[in-house]
Amino acid sequence: MDIVIRPVEPGEHGELGEITAQAYLRDGLLDFGESDAYLGELRDVAKRAAAAEVLVAVENGALLGGVTFVPGGGPMADIAGPGEAEIRMLAVARAARGRGAGEALVRACLGRARSVEGCVRVVLSTQRTMRSAHRLYERLGFTRSPERDWNPLPELDDITLLTYELTL
């Protein structure tokens, strides 16, 4: 298996956006399905790439998935504070799952975080139902940080995102 992790290229924005959107839709992670406003954010890779670093996993020329790495806060950060980097929107195409692409993407983010001056921690948010992602994060050394759990839509009580962190 030769999975390569590299920055997304502009010509891949549409494909990665669709991989990300479909991963969230097919896994039932969007409370409002096709009409969920977050779907537009998931598809807008160009916006993410302009404000953060978007990485992709590629194998034999095929795009397997991607992740957004937010070093030191910035407009794409949800929960990162000073001295923290954040991982967002990790997604792997359904057909490519189980081959290590997700782990390779997270490991690449950790490597980037270690190279950011003053970065001491990597944080992320996840949904309760993303159990396979939780296992991946825990296997890589992340621990739950329940004191940071948060709700992106306060008007809906049942959307609490769980948080994880890894001290570098």
N, C-alpha and C positions, 0 to 999 in steps of 0.2 A: 504494500500500500504506500503510495507516494503522494500524500496530501501536502500541498504547498499552501502556506498562509502568506498572503500579501495584501497590500492596499487594493481596494476596489478600483476598477477603472471606470471612467465615465460611461463607456459603452455597456457596462454591466449593471448600471443603476436600476434599470427597469426589471431585469431578470432577478436581481437580488431582492428588490422590493416585492416582487410577486412571490418569491420563495418565502420571504418573511411573512407576508400577509397570509399566504396559504397555510403556513405552519400554525399560525395563531388561529385561523378560522377552523381548520380541520381538527385541531386539538381542542376545540371548544373553549378557547381562552378569551373570546370577545363576548361580553355579556349581551351585546345587541347584534351579533352576527354580522351579516353583510351591511347592515346600516350603522354599525359602530363607528363613531367618529375617529377612533384610534386607528382604524384601518388605513386612513389616508396618511397618518404619520408613519405607519409601518412601511407603506409603499414609497414614501418620499426619501429615497436614499440620497439624492442630490442635496437635499436640505441637511441631512445628517453629515454627509461628507464635507460640507462647507463649514460645519461648526465643531466637528470632532473627527476622529479617525475611524474609518469603516474598513474592516478587514474581511477578506473572503477566504474560504477554503476551496481549493481547486484540485481536482484529480484528473489527470489525463485530459486536460482542457475543459472539463465539465465543472460548473459552479455547483458546489455542494451546500453552501450556506454562508452565513456571515454574522458579524457582531459589530457593535459600535463601542469603541473605546474612548472614554472621556477622561483625558488627563487633567488633573487639577481643577475640576469644576468647569465652569463655562456654561454656555446656554443650553447644552444638552444634558447637563447634570440634573438628576432628580434629587439625590440624597447626599452626594459627595460634598464634604466640607474641606477646609484647609488641610493640605497634606494627604488628600485622598484622591484616588482615581476611581472611575465608575465603569462598570460593564453594563451595556444595555442591548436589548433587542437581539439576543442570541437566537439564531434560528438555523435549522438544518432541514433541507428538503426531505420529505418523508421517505423517498426511495433511497436516500443516502445515509439514513440513520443506522447507528450501530457499527459504523466503520471508523470512528475516532475523530470525525471532523469537529464535533462540538468541543471535545476535550482539547484538540489542537488549537482551536480558536481561543478558548479560555487561557490555555498556557501561553499563547502569544500575547494576550492582554497582560498577563502577569509579568512576562518578560519586559514588555513596554513600560509597565508601571515601575519596575525596578530601575529603569533607566531615566525616569523622571526625577530630577533633583527635588529633594524634599518630600517625595511621596513615601508615606509610611504604611499605607493601607489601601486595599481595593475593596470596594463595596458594590453591592448589587441588590436589586429588588426582584422578587419572583412571586408568582401566584401559588396559592396553596396546592393547586392541582398539578403543578409541574414537578411531580415526584422524581422522574428520571433526572431532571436538571438538578434537583436538590441532592440526589446521590452523587452526581458528578461534582458539584461544588464541594460537598463534604469530603469526597475522596481526594480532592486537590488541596484540602486544608482549610476551607472556609468554615466558619462557625456562624450559627444563628445569632443575630443581634436584635432580639424582639423589642428592645426599647426604641428601636428605630423604625419598626413597622409603621406603615402609613397608608392613607386612603387617598388615591388620586381623584376620586369623585366623592367629596364629603356628603353630597346629597343622597348618596346610596350607601347605606350602612354596611352592606355585605361585601364590599370590594376593598379588603385590606390586603396590601402587599406585604409579604414577608421579606425581611432583609437578612443578608449574609455579609460577612466581612472576613478579610484575610489580612493579618498583619504581616508586612514584608520583613 
